[in-house]
Amino acid sequence: MGYLQKRIFAFKVAFQGLLLFVKEGAHAKIHLTATLVVMFLGWFLDITKSDWILSLFCIALVLSLEAINSAIEYLVDLASPDIHPLAKKSKDIAAAAVLIAAIFALIIGLLIFLPYLHEIRKLP
């Protein structure tokens, strides 16, 4: 397999992973719903380019960490099908990484969107 075929195959596998993430990830669906809300609000409120960049960065960070968390959970389940305290710690800490990012994304989202919403409230 040549270089180009390997790259095409790598993208194919990555897209298969993305579809699996969306199809099987309960939390992925929650984060994707939040993404749609943020995208709609950004469009509706006509946020600035820098606000878009920050919003998209937060979205990418949370979704990426959720995908990594899912991968860690699958791997731990494979390596330790029985309940084990270290397996639990691994899964809990991976979930905590997503939670930390989601909390800070929410705070950043509030800092971005509340001033826009406050301005709309002032309109006659």
C-alpha positions as CSV (number, residue, x, y, z in Angstrom):
1,M,0.0,0.0,0.0
2,G,1.5,3.3,-1.1
3,Y,1.7,6.6,0.9
4,L,-1.5,8.1,-0.6
5,Q,-3.5,4.9,-0.1
6,K,-2.4,4.7,3.6
7,R,-3.5,8.4,4.1
8,I,-6.9,7.7,2.5
9,F,-7.3,4.6,4.6
10,A,-6.4,6.5,7.8
11,F,-9.1,9.1,7.0
12,K,-11.6,6.3,6.3
13,V,-10.8,4.7,9.7
14,A,-11.1,8.1,11.4
15,F,-14.5,8.8,9.8
16,Q,-15.6,5.3,10.9
17,G,-14.6,6.2,14.4
18,L,-16.5,9.5,14.2
19,L,-19.6,7.7,13.1
20,L,-19.2,5.1,15.9
21,F,-18.7,7.9,18.4
22,V,-21.9,9.7,17.3
23,K,-23.9,6.5,17.0
24,E,-23.0,4.8,20.2
25,G,-22.0,7.7,22.5
26,A,-24.8,8.8,24.8
27,H,-22.8,11.7,26.1
28,A,-21.7,12.5,22.5
29,K,-25.3,13.1,21.6
30,I,-25.6,15.5,24.6
31,H,-22.5,17.4,23.5
32,L,-23.6,17.5,19.9
33,T,-27.0,18.9,20.9
34,A,-25.2,21.6,22.9
35,T,-23.0,22.2,19.9
36,L,-26.1,22.8,17.7
37,V,-27.5,25.2,20.4
38,V,-24.2,27.2,20.5
39,M,-24.0,27.3,16.7
40,F,-27.6,28.5,16.4
41,L,-27.1,31.2,19.1
42,G,-23.8,32.3,17.5
43,W,-25.6,32.7,14.1
44,F,-28.7,34.3,15.6
45,L,-26.8,36.8,17.8
46,D,-24.2,37.5,15.1
47,I,-21.3,37.0,17.4
48,T,-17.9,38.3,16.5
49,K,-15.2,36.3,14.7
50,S,-13.1,36.0,17.9
51,D,-16.2,34.8,19.8
52,W,-16.8,32.2,17.0
53,I,-13.1,31.1,17.3
54,L,-13.4,30.7,21.1
55,S,-16.7,28.9,20.8
56,L,-15.5,26.5,18.2
57,F,-12.3,25.8,20.2
58,C,-14.4,24.9,23.3
59,I,-16.7,22.7,21.2
60,A,-13.7,20.9,19.6
61,L,-12.0,20.4,23.0
62,V,-15.1,19.0,24.7
63,L,-16.0,16.7,21.8
64,S,-12.4,15.5,21.4
65,L,-12.1,14.7,25.1
66,E,-15.4,12.9,25.0
67,A,-14.1,10.8,22.1
68,I,-10.9,10.0,24.0
69,N,-12.9,9.2,27.1
70,S,-15.0,6.8,25.1
71,A,-11.9,5.1,23.6
72,I,-10.4,4.7,27.1
73,E,-13.7,3.2,28.4
74,Y,-13.7,0.6,25.5
75,L,-10.0,-0.2,26.1
76,V,-10.5,-0.6,29.8
77,D,-13.5,-2.8,29.3
78,L,-11.4,-5.0,26.9
79,A,-8.4,-5.2,29.2
80,S,-10.4,-5.6,32.5
81,P,-13.8,-7.1,31.8
82,D,-14.2,-7.8,35.5
83,I,-14.7,-4.9,38.0
84,H,-11.3,-3.7,39.2
85,P,-10.5,-0.6,41.3
86,L,-7.8,0.5,38.9
87,A,-10.1,0.2,35.9
88,K,-12.7,2.3,37.7
89,K,-10.1,4.9,38.5
90,S,-9.0,5.1,34.9
91,K,-12.6,5.5,33.7
92,D,-13.5,8.0,36.3
93,I,-10.4,10.2,35.7
94,A,-11.1,10.1,31.9
95,A,-14.7,11.2,32.6
96,A,-13.4,14.0,34.9
97,A,-11.3,15.4,32.0
98,V,-14.5,15.8,29.9
99,L,-16.3,17.3,32.9
100,I,-13.6,19.8,33.5
101,A,-13.6,20.9,29.8
102,A,-17.4,21.0,29.7
103,I,-17.6,23.2,32.9
104,F,-15.1,25.7,31.5
105,A,-16.7,25.6,28.1
106,L,-20.0,26.5,29.8
107,I,-18.4,29.4,31.7
108,I,-16.8,30.6,28.5
109,G,-20.1,30.3,26.7
110,L,-21.8,32.3,29.4
111,L,-19.1,35.0,29.2
112,I,-19.6,35.2,25.4
113,F,-23.4,35.0,25.1
114,L,-24.7,36.8,28.1
115,P,-23.7,40.2,26.9
116,Y,-25.4,39.6,23.6
117,L,-28.5,38.4,25.3
118,H,-28.4,41.4,27.6
119,E,-28.3,43.7,24.6
120,I,-31.4,42.0,23.1
121,R,-33.2,42.5,26.3
122,K,-32.6,46.2,26.1
123,L,-34.2,46.6,22.7
124,P,-37.6,48.1,22.6
